[in-house]
């Protein structure tokens, strides 16, 4: 149900005498995809308010459009948005204590947005908003290799299913970050997550120990690390790869695979 927001906003501003205060104690929340989250909303009604006249509305804004998620009125729940069907609820037993929090189960990347808690009683209304950002972990990196005619080894690190954009770092087997030459591409998929492709160019050597790490700018997820030892001669015949690959035992435990 799309909300005609402007008329409602005028109504709220013009009649805020019934509910003295609405508070959402977390203006910004980060949550991992697949988890459950509670958007906390507390309100303080006027002393002479009528509990039976209390109405709670939760709205969400995505791409500048407000939509009604759920409404509690006259002891009935209504207007559950299709995308959230069966995943959201307001606990009516807590309303008497001034709690109108919204619970969302099994959150997805599409649940990210601005959420608004609106409390209405016989004397007026008040509201407050909170931003929800859903994050997703990346898969373990996969390293593949090929060589160029200029006798360079090119390692490619791939990871996917993460959000937001992850950071790629390359390390040698001792955990020292490489000042690498190459490129990194972040591809946004139809599901709203990212695929990362990073290329590392190195001169051909007898043996190289390489680790590729993928990390978020958040403490919700650990780093994803894959390490390989690439063995081969310092030359290769044109059109044929003589490299072999095996897992690398990295001395620095900081770069273990999670």
C-alpha positions as CSV (number, residue, x, y, z in Angstrom):
1,X,0.0,0.0,0.0
2,X,1.7,3.2,-1.1
3,X,1.4,6.0,1.4
4,X,0.3,9.5,0.3
5,X,2.8,11.0,2.6
6,X,2.3,14.7,2.3
7,X,-1.3,14.9,3.6
8,X,-0.4,12.6,6.5
9,X,2.6,14.7,7.3
10,X,0.5,17.9,7.4
11,X,-1.9,16.1,9.8
12,X,0.9,15.0,12.1
13,X,2.5,18.4,12.3
14,X,-0.9,20.0,13.0
15,X,-1.9,17.7,15.7
16,X,0.9,16.5,18.0
17,X,-0.8,17.2,21.3
18,X,-2.0,13.6,22.1
19,X,1.3,11.8,22.2
20,X,4.1,13.6,24.0
21,X,7.1,11.7,22.7
22,X,8.2,8.9,20.4
23,X,11.8,7.6,20.7
24,X,13.8,5.1,18.6
25,X,17.0,4.5,20.5
26,X,19.0,3.3,17.5
27,X,18.8,5.8,14.6
28,X,21.1,3.5,12.6
29,X,21.2,-0.3,12.7
30,X,23.3,-2.8,10.8
31,X,22.3,-6.4,10.6
32,X,23.5,-9.4,8.7
33,X,21.2,-10.9,6.1
34,X,19.2,-13.9,7.4
35,X,19.1,-12.6,11.0
36,X,16.2,-11.2,13.0
37,X,16.1,-7.6,14.0
38,X,14.0,-5.5,16.3
39,X,13.4,-1.8,15.5
40,X,12.8,-0.3,18.9
41,X,10.1,2.3,19.3
42,X,9.0,3.7,22.7
43,X,6.3,6.3,23.2
44,X,4.9,8.4,26.0
45,X,1.2,9.2,25.7
46,X,-0.7,11.9,27.5
47,X,-1.9,10.9,31.0
48,X,-5.6,10.9,30.0
49,X,-5.2,9.0,26.8
50,X,-7.7,6.2,25.9
51,X,-5.8,2.9,25.2
52,X,-8.6,1.7,22.9
53,X,-8.0,4.7,20.7
54,X,-4.3,4.0,20.3
55,X,-3.1,3.3,16.7
56,X,0.4,2.2,15.7
57,X,1.7,2.5,12.2
58,X,5.0,1.4,10.7
59,X,6.1,2.8,7.4
60,X,9.2,2.2,5.3
61,X,10.8,4.5,2.7
62,X,12.8,3.1,-0.3
63,X,13.8,5.1,-3.3
64,X,11.9,8.2,-1.9
65,X,8.6,6.3,-1.7
66,X,6.8,5.7,1.6
67,X,4.9,2.4,2.1
68,X,2.7,1.3,5.0
69,X,4.1,-1.9,6.5
70,X,1.8,-2.7,9.3
71,X,-1.0,-1.0,11.3
72,X,-2.4,-1.9,14.7
73,X,-5.8,-0.3,15.3
74,X,-8.8,-1.3,17.4
75,X,-6.8,-4.4,18.6
76,X,-6.4,-5.6,15.0
77,X,-3.3,-5.9,12.8
78,X,-3.6,-4.9,9.1
79,X,-1.8,-3.7,6.0
80,X,1.1,-6.1,6.0
81,X,3.2,-5.4,3.0
82,X,3.6,-8.3,0.6
83,X,7.5,-8.3,0.7
84,X,7.3,-8.7,4.5
85,X,4.4,-11.1,4.7
86,X,4.8,-13.5,7.6
87,X,8.1,-11.8,8.7
88,X,7.0,-8.7,10.7
89,X,5.0,-8.2,13.8
90,X,4.2,-5.7,16.5
91,X,3.7,-7.1,20.0
92,X,0.3,-5.7,21.2
93,X,0.9,-6.9,24.8
94,X,3.7,-4.3,25.1
95,X,1.7,-1.3,24.0
96,X,0.4,-0.8,27.5
97,X,4.0,-0.3,28.6
98,X,4.6,2.3,25.8
99,X,6.5,-0.1,23.5
100,X,5.6,-0.4,19.8
101,X,8.7,-2.1,18.4
102,X,8.7,-3.8,15.0
103,X,10.2,-7.2,14.7
104,X,11.5,-8.4,11.3
105,X,12.5,-12.0,10.8
106,X,15.0,-13.4,8.3
107,X,16.0,-10.0,6.9
108,X,17.1,-9.6,3.3
109,X,19.1,-7.0,1.4
110,X,15.9,-5.6,0.1
111,X,14.8,-4.8,3.7
112,X,17.3,-1.9,3.9
113,X,15.6,1.4,4.2
114,X,14.2,4.1,6.5
115,X,11.6,2.9,8.9
116,X,9.1,5.2,10.7
117,X,7.2,4.4,13.9
118,X,4.0,6.5,14.1
119,X,1.8,6.6,17.2
120,X,-1.7,8.0,17.0
121,X,-4.3,8.5,19.7
122,X,-7.5,10.6,20.2
123,X,-5.5,13.8,20.7
124,X,-3.0,13.6,17.8
125,X,0.1,11.8,16.6
126,X,3.9,11.8,16.7
127,X,6.6,9.8,15.0
128,X,10.3,9.0,14.8
129,X,12.5,7.2,12.2
130,X,15.4,4.8,12.1
131,X,17.7,3.6,9.3
132,X,18.2,-0.1,8.7
133,X,21.1,-1.4,6.6
134,X,21.3,-5.1,5.8
135,X,24.8,-6.5,5.1
136,X,25.8,-9.9,3.6
137,X,29.0,-11.9,3.9
138,X,31.2,-12.7,1.0
139,X,32.0,-16.3,0.0
140,X,35.5,-17.7,0.5
141,X,37.8,-16.2,-2.2
142,X,38.8,-18.5,-5.1
143,X,42.2,-18.0,-6.8
144,X,42.8,-19.0,-10.4
145,X,45.9,-18.3,-12.5
146,X,47.1,-17.8,-16.1
147,X,50.2,-16.3,-17.7
148,X,50.8,-13.7,-20.4
149,X,53.1,-13.6,-23.4
150,X,55.1,-11.0,-21.5
151,X,56.1,-13.7,-19.0
152,X,53.9,-12.4,-16.2
153,X,51.8,-14.5,-13.8
154,X,48.3,-13.2,-13.4
155,X,46.3,-14.4,-10.4
156,X,42.6,-13.8,-10.2
157,X,40.7,-13.7,-6.9
158,X,36.9,-14.0,-7.0
159,X,34.3,-13.7,-4.3
160,X,30.6,-13.1,-4.4
161,X,27.2,-12.7,-2.5
162,X,28.5,-9.9,-0.3
163,X,27.2,-6.4,0.5
164,X,28.3,-3.6,0.6
165,X,31.5,-3.4,-1.5
166,X,34.3,-5.4,0.0
167,X,38.0,-4.5,0.2
168,X,40.5,-6.7,-1.5
169,X,44.1,-7.1,-0.3
170,X,46.9,-9.4,-1.5
171,X,49.6,-10.8,0.9
172,X,52.6,-13.0,0.6
173,X,52.9,-16.2,2.6
174,X,54.4,-14.2,5.5
175,X,51.4,-11.9,5.8
176,X,53.1,-8.9,4.2
177,X,50.8,-6.9,2.1
178,X,51.9,-6.7,-1.6
179,X,52.2,-3.5,-3.5
180,X,50.5,-5.1,-6.4
181,X,49.8,-4.1,-9.9
182,X,46.4,-5.1,-11.2
183,X,42.7,-4.2,-11.0
184,X,39.6,-4.8,-8.9
185,X,36.1,-4.8,-10.2
186,X,32.8,-4.8,-8.1
187,X,29.8,-6.1,-10.1
188,X,26.3,-5.4,-8.7
189,X,24.0,-8.4,-9.3
190,X,20.3,-8.5,-9.8
191,X,19.9,-9.7,-6.2
192,X,21.5,-6.5,-4.9
193,X,24.8,-8.0,-3.8
194,X,28.3,-7.7,-5.2
195,X,30.7,-10.0,-7.1
196,X,34.4,-9.1,-6.7
197,X,37.0,-9.8,-9.3
198,X,40.6,-8.8,-8.5
199,X,43.7,-9.4,-10.7
200,X,47.3,-9.5,-9.5
201,X,50.2,-9.4,-12.0
202,X,53.5,-10.9,-10.9
203,X,56.8,-11.8,-12.6
204,X,57.2,-15.5,-13.1
205,X,59.3,-17.2,-10.4
206,X,60.1,-20.7,-9.2
207,X,57.6,-20.4,-6.4
208,X,55.2,-17.8,-5.0
209,X,53.0,-17.8,-1.9
210,X,50.0,-15.6,-2.3
211,X,47.0,-14.9,-0.1
212,X,43.8,-13.0,-1.2
213,X,41.6,-11.4,1.5
214,X,38.1,-10.0,1.3
215,X,36.9,-7.8,4.1
216,X,33.9,-5.5,5.0
217,X,34.0,-2.1,6.6
218,X,32.1,-3.6,9.5
219,X,32.8,-5.9,12.4
220,X,29.8,-8.1,11.7
221,X,31.9,-10.5,9.6
222,X,35.4,-11.9,9.7
223,X,37.9,-11.6,6.9
224,X,37.6,-14.2,4.2
225,X,41.1,-15.5,3.3
226,X,42.4,-18.0,0.7
227,X,46.1,-18.7,0.2
228,X,47.9,-20.7,-2.5
229,X,51.4,-21.7,-3.4
230,X,52.0,-21.5,-7.2
231,X,55.0,-23.6,-8.3
232,X,56.6,-23.5,-11.8
233,X,59.7,-22.8,-13.8
234,X,60.7,-19.2,-14.6
235,X,59.7,-19.8,-18.2
236,X,56.6,-21.3,-19.9
237,X,56.2,-22.6,-23.5
238,X,53.7,-20.5,-25.5
239,X,50.2,-21.9,-25.3
240,X,50.8,-24.2,-22.4
241,X,50.8,-23.7,-18.6
242,X,53.3,-25.7,-16.5
243,X,52.1,-24.4,-13.2
244,X,50.9,-26.5,-10.4
245,X,49.0,-25.3,-7.4
246,X,48.7,-26.4,-3.8
247,X,47.4,-24.9,-0.6
248,X,49.8,-22.7,1.2
249,X,50.6,-23.2,4.9
250,X,51.0,-19.6,6.0
251,X,53.3,-19.0,9.0
252,X,51.4,-15.9,10.1
253,X,48.2,-17.2,11.8
254,X,46.5,-13.9,11.3
255,X,45.8,-14.9,7.7
256,X,44.3,-18.3,8.4
257,X,41.2,-19.2,6.4
258,X,38.0,-18.7,8.3
